[in-house]
Amino acid sequence: MRIIAADSGSALLNSDFKAQLTLSTAAVVIDPPYTHPFAIREQQALKRIDDRSVILDELKLCLELARQYRPDAVHVDVTLNSLDLASISAEELLKTIPSKLARRFMEPLAPYMVEVAREIRRTCGAPVLLVGKESVPVRVAELTAGAHGVLRGARKALNEGVKVLIGLPRACTSKVADGRLTLVSLLPAEEDVEGYAADEEGVLMRVQLREYVNPVASGFKMIEVNPKEVEGATG
């Protein structure tokens, strides 16, 4: 079964290590054994951590990939009993959300989410399932978005000549090799699950990355990025 999934990941942190802005949104195409993507669509996010409109961005990226790769299913990072978003109305979607606050945030997005989901179904016949974090493909998308977010943060550090703090997705670690930055899951039974970003501009060669645990967010790590030129000038 071929699956397309999307998520957003990595956050720009302030000096108190608190997440401020989501850096990247990515959709991925995954075939068995469902451990890594073989096709990716990614875009800059730069939205507040609590901005739920990223869900619509994620769906639109899934649609782009669905037109080319024709999946058997699409997984969305919304946890609602694996309902098929393409088979319900906006009103039905809102009724399934138990939290009044969540419904209020989702109300303006719901019609557009359903519209994109139905376009995905018209394109390839695939259901658009509200699986959430239970989905391994969503996890791969989260790690992929996270890797691209680190790369975007590194580019910011290099262009502006400043230190940048980046919060990684939950329970993962980073590695740089073969011209790409990879985030590898640290969760049990996910030892081979990963997402990556290709460093086509050689940004990572011009910055220094230091990975730490985030002292104010248990289960999360962060990366401090410093331009090598700045370190040389001040050291």
C-alpha positions as CSV (number, residue, x, y, z in Angstrom):
1,M,0.0,0.0,0.0
2,R,1.3,3.4,-1.0
3,I,0.6,6.2,1.6
4,I,1.0,9.9,1.4
5,A,1.1,11.8,4.7
6,A,1.9,15.3,5.9
7,D,3.0,17.2,9.0
8,S,4.8,20.2,10.2
9,G,8.0,20.2,12.3
10,S,10.9,22.0,14.0
11,A,10.3,25.2,15.8
12,L,12.2,28.5,16.2
13,L,13.0,28.8,19.9
14,N,13.5,32.0,21.9
15,S,16.3,32.5,24.4
16,D,14.2,30.7,27.1
17,F,14.0,27.6,24.8
18,K,10.2,28.1,24.2
19,A,8.8,27.4,20.7
20,Q,7.7,30.5,18.8
21,L,7.3,29.6,15.1
22,T,6.9,26.4,13.1
23,L,9.6,26.3,10.5
24,S,8.5,23.7,7.9
25,T,5.6,21.8,6.5
26,A,6.2,18.6,4.5
27,A,4.3,15.9,2.7
28,V,5.9,12.5,1.9
29,V,5.2,9.5,-0.2
30,I,5.9,6.2,1.5
31,D,5.9,2.6,0.3
32,P,6.7,-0.5,2.4
33,P,8.6,-0.9,4.8
34,Y,7.3,2.6,5.7
35,T,10.5,3.8,7.3
36,H,11.5,6.7,5.1
37,P,10.1,8.9,2.3
38,F,10.9,8.4,-1.4
39,A,9.3,11.6,-2.5
40,I,8.9,14.9,-0.7
41,R,7.1,18.2,-1.0
42,E,8.1,20.9,1.5
43,Q,7.5,24.5,2.1
44,Q,8.4,27.1,4.7
45,A,5.8,27.5,7.4
46,L,6.8,30.4,9.7
47,K,3.5,30.2,11.6
48,R,2.8,30.5,15.3
49,I,2.9,27.1,17.1
50,D,-0.8,27.3,17.8
51,D,-1.8,28.3,14.3
52,R,-4.0,25.4,13.1
53,S,-4.0,26.6,9.5
54,V,-0.9,24.5,8.9
55,I,-3.4,21.6,8.6
56,L,-4.7,23.1,5.4
57,D,-1.2,23.6,4.1
58,E,-0.4,20.0,4.8
59,L,-3.5,18.8,2.9
60,K,-2.6,21.0,-0.1
61,L,0.9,19.4,-0.2
62,C,-0.7,16.0,-0.1
63,L,-2.9,16.9,-3.1
64,E,0.2,17.9,-5.0
65,L,1.8,14.6,-4.4
66,A,-1.4,12.6,-5.0
67,R,-1.7,14.0,-8.5
68,Q,1.7,12.5,-9.3
69,Y,2.0,9.4,-7.2
70,R,-1.6,8.2,-6.8
71,P,-1.6,6.8,-3.3
72,D,-3.9,4.1,-1.8
73,A,-4.5,6.3,1.2
74,V,-3.6,9.7,2.6
75,H,-2.9,10.2,6.4
76,V,-3.6,13.5,8.1
77,D,-2.2,14.7,11.4
78,V,-5.7,15.1,13.0
79,T,-6.8,12.4,15.4
80,L,-10.5,11.7,14.9
81,N,-11.0,7.9,14.8
82,S,-9.5,7.5,11.3
83,L,-12.5,9.1,9.8
84,D,-12.4,9.7,6.0
85,L,-12.3,13.5,5.6
86,A,-13.4,13.1,1.9
87,S,-16.6,11.3,2.9
88,I,-18.0,13.8,5.5
89,S,-19.2,17.4,5.4
90,A,-17.6,20.3,7.3
91,E,-20.5,20.3,9.7
92,E,-20.0,16.6,10.4
93,L,-16.3,17.2,10.9
94,L,-16.9,19.8,13.5
95,K,-19.4,17.7,15.4
96,T,-16.8,15.0,15.9
97,I,-14.4,17.4,17.6
98,P,-15.0,17.0,21.4
99,S,-13.2,20.2,22.5
100,K,-15.1,23.5,22.2
101,L,-11.9,25.4,21.8
102,A,-10.6,23.1,19.1
103,R,-13.9,23.4,17.3
104,R,-13.6,27.2,17.4
105,F,-10.2,27.0,15.8
106,M,-11.2,24.5,13.2
107,E,-14.5,26.1,12.2
108,P,-13.1,28.5,9.6
109,L,-10.8,25.8,8.2
110,A,-13.2,22.9,8.0
111,P,-14.9,23.7,4.7
112,Y,-11.5,24.1,2.9
113,M,-10.2,20.9,4.5
114,V,-13.1,19.0,3.2
115,E,-12.8,20.6,-0.2
116,V,-9.1,19.6,-0.6
117,A,-9.8,16.1,0.7
118,R,-12.5,15.6,-1.9
119,E,-10.2,16.8,-4.6
120,I,-7.7,14.2,-3.5
121,R,-10.3,11.5,-3.7
122,R,-11.4,12.7,-7.2
123,T,-7.7,12.7,-8.2
124,C,-6.8,9.2,-7.1
125,G,-9.7,7.6,-5.3
126,A,-7.8,7.5,-2.0
127,P,-9.5,8.0,1.4
128,V,-8.1,10.9,3.4
129,L,-7.9,9.5,6.9
130,L,-7.8,11.5,10.1
131,V,-5.3,9.2,11.8
132,G,-3.0,11.6,13.7
133,K,0.1,10.6,15.5
134,E,-0.8,6.9,15.4
135,S,0.3,6.9,11.8
136,V,3.9,6.0,11.1
137,P,3.7,7.8,7.7
138,V,2.7,10.9,9.7
139,R,5.7,10.4,11.9
140,V,8.0,10.2,8.8
141,A,6.4,13.4,7.6
142,E,7.0,15.0,11.0
143,L,10.7,14.0,10.9
144,T,11.0,15.1,7.3
145,A,9.5,18.5,8.1
146,G,11.7,18.7,11.1
147,A,14.9,18.1,9.1
148,H,13.9,20.8,6.6
149,G,13.2,23.1,9.5
150,V,16.7,22.6,10.8
151,L,18.1,23.4,7.3
152,R,15.9,26.5,7.1
153,G,17.1,27.6,10.6
154,A,20.7,27.0,9.5
155,R,20.2,29.1,6.5
156,K,18.8,31.9,8.7
157,A,21.8,31.7,11.0
158,L,24.2,31.9,8.0
159,N,22.4,34.7,6.2
160,E,21.9,36.9,9.3
161,G,25.2,36.0,11.1
162,V,23.4,35.1,14.3
163,K,22.9,32.1,16.7
164,V,19.6,30.2,16.0
165,L,17.9,27.8,18.4
166,I,15.7,25.1,16.8
167,G,13.4,22.8,18.6
168,L,13.3,19.3,17.1
169,P,10.2,17.0,16.9
170,R,9.6,14.8,19.8
171,A,12.0,11.9,20.5
172,C,14.4,12.1,17.7
173,T,18.1,12.9,17.0
174,S,20.0,14.4,14.1
175,K,22.8,13.3,11.9
176,V,24.6,14.9,9.0
177,A,26.1,12.7,6.2
178,D,26.2,12.4,2.5
179,G,24.9,15.9,1.8
180,R,21.7,15.6,3.9
181,L,20.5,16.2,7.4
182,T,18.5,13.3,8.8
183,L,16.3,13.1,11.8
184,V,16.0,9.6,13.3
185,S,13.3,8.5,15.6
186,L,14.2,7.5,19.2
187,L,10.8,5.9,19.9
188,P,10.6,2.2,20.6
189,A,9.9,0.1,17.5
190,E,10.8,3.1,15.3
191,E,14.6,2.6,15.2
192,D,14.6,2.7,11.4
193,V,12.1,5.5,11.0
194,E,13.5,8.7,9.7
195,G,13.1,11.8,7.6
196,Y,15.6,13.9,5.8
197,A,16.4,17.1,4.0
198,A,18.9,17.4,1.1
199,D,21.5,20.2,1.6
200,E,21.9,21.1,-2.0
201,E,23.4,24.5,-1.2
202,G,26.0,23.2,1.2
203,V,24.6,25.3,4.1
204,L,25.5,22.7,6.7
205,M,29.2,22.9,5.8
206,R,29.2,26.6,6.8
207,V,27.5,26.3,10.2
208,Q,28.2,24.5,13.4
209,L,25.4,22.3,14.9
210,R,25.2,21.4,18.6
211,E,22.4,19.1,19.7
212,Y,21.1,19.3,23.3
213,V,18.1,18.1,25.3
214,N,15.6,20.9,25.7
215,P,15.7,21.8,29.4
216,V,12.1,23.0,29.4
217,A,10.5,20.4,27.2
218,S,10.9,16.8,28.4
219,G,11.3,14.3,25.5
220,F,12.4,17.0,23.0
221,K,15.9,17.9,21.8
222,M,17.1,21.1,20.3
223,I,19.9,22.3,18.0
224,E,22.0,25.4,18.4
225,V,23.2,26.7,15.1
226,N,26.2,29.1,14.8
227,P,27.7,30.4,11.5
228,K,31.3,29.2,11.4
229,E,32.5,32.6,10.2
230,V,31.0,34.3,13.3
231,E,32.7,31.7,15.6
232,G,36.0,32.3,13.9
233,A,35.7,36.0,14.2
234,T,34.8,36.0,17.9
235,G,37.0,33.1,19.0
